[in-house]
Amino acid sequence: MDHVDVLIVGAGLSGIGAGYRLQTQCPDRTYAILESRDAIGGTWDLFRYPGIRSDSDMYTLGYPFRPWRGEKSIADGEDILRYVRDTAAEFGIDKQIRFGHKVTEASWSTQSARWTVRVVNGDDTTEMTCSFLYLCSGYYSYESPYTPDIPGLEDFAGTVVHPQFWPEELDYDRKKIVVIGSGATAVTLVPSLAERAERVTLLQRSPSYIMSLPARDLIAQQLRKRLPDRFAHRVVRTKNVVTNLGFYQFCQRLPALAKPLLRKVATRNLRDESLVDPHFSPSYRPWDQRLCLVPDADLFKALNRGSAEIVTDRIEAVTEKSIRLESGAELEADIIVTATGLALLPAGGIAFTVDGTPLELTGTFTYRGTMLSGVPNLALCLGYTNASWTLRADLASLYLCRLLNHMRRGGYRVATPERHHDPHPRPLLGLRSGYIKRAEGILPKQGSASPWLMRQNYLLDLPTMRFGRLDEAMQFS
């Protein structure tokens, strides 16, 4: 049976980064990457809707070992995808990827100290083994997005599209489009669609906080002219980490000051100040849900031009040609875009067993946000919810490499975080967004103290993940 030391599941941003870290930090370990789709890129290959872009700057979303050289700090999806693929090719990581290989089951045997994974490849089902299983498959379903029950949607005579499956051939020139949603995807779609559509309406049930930043980082551009490439990248990355974390802490600790600041951003960018209160003044505290970023105020500019409008209301029913709202208003539409969020799916939907006993993820606690209590030789790659995903994903890969090297030096084959019980468990992901709250019943938990607490703070995680104790609450055998 085919065997590798480390089996990585997923060839997206996290999986390619994990491959690089294993090659450089653990060169004596064999590894393979299984990717269920036929291309590198994960999220950035799956999503193809108009205007798709990062809502994190590329100096922190990009890899620390390969400087971002693009012009835009807030980059377009196509440029991010090219960056991930070029990274895989430059370091030979692409040669370790097996495309069209979907992992459906994984079973651990203490007797052999191995995972056996069942892999579906087209019509074939095979098995392979690994000493350590590393899941870099994200936490949402690629097959099934979240679509709420919208009364009458099946009666609509026009086209209904979810951004996760945007049809390449969709013609929206001179069409009336209603985008349902208020998150990052919705605010990204609206200004892009407005360039060609007759009218685009952003229909939101409740407002979100929206922050505008320049798409190009002027400080970064100046530093790149004056400093060596890698050093400039490190300086800008540090600047952005500190700035973003500082703003997050400000929003959470001083919401009474953060709210009027974000309101001022909307007021400054909108010609019509009367739009601020109903459409840009959420009831929750800033960063209780992920804050939406619009580069160069493009959403506000589309609203100011009149090519887009925003409506805050609830849907009563969808008719053949329109959306009827509870207020009595009616929105005519040729196309309805349901930008209603993701369906979370932990660990890629893999069914796990440990020594023949099915593993329920909801009964486990995350260990350093990377492993699971009571589960041997298994790691998850999870990013931050309040900052760039890659910041934490890279720390997870570096931690895994440290752990593997420690096991090699000590002659250990198995590393298992202790079984943990916490009287005050916390949800795994700290935000109060709808898509996260809907999934609390299927995700692992986090504890109330280290090493079971998953902190959303890169500056605190960095020393712990890079240099902290490896034997704390960890059993080796």
Buried (B, 14 or more C-beta within 10 A) or exposed (E): EEEBBBBBBBBBBBBBBBBBBBBEBBEEBBBBBBBBBEBBBBBBBBBBBBBBBBBBBBBBBBBBBBBBEBEBBBBBBEBBBBBBBEBBEEBEBBEBBBBBBBBBBBBBBEEEBBBBBBBBBEEEEEEBBBBBBBBBBBBBBBEEBBBEEBEBBEEBEBBBBBBBEBEEEEEBEEBBBBBBBBBBBBBBBBBBBBBBBEBBBBBBBEBBBBBBBEBBBEEBEEBBEEBEEEEBBBBBBEBBBEEBBEBBEBBBEEBEEBBEBBBEBBBEBBEEEEBBEEBBBBEBBBBBBBBBBBBBBBBBBBBBEEBBBBBBBEBBBBBEBBBBBEEEEEBEBBBBBBBBBBBBBBBBBBEBBBEEEEBEBEEBBBBBBBBBBBBBBBBBBBBBBBBBBBBBBBBBBBBBBBBBBBBBEEEBBBBBBBEBEBEEBBBBBBBBBBBBEBBBEBBBBBBEEBBBBBBBBBEEBBEBBEEBEBEEBBBBE
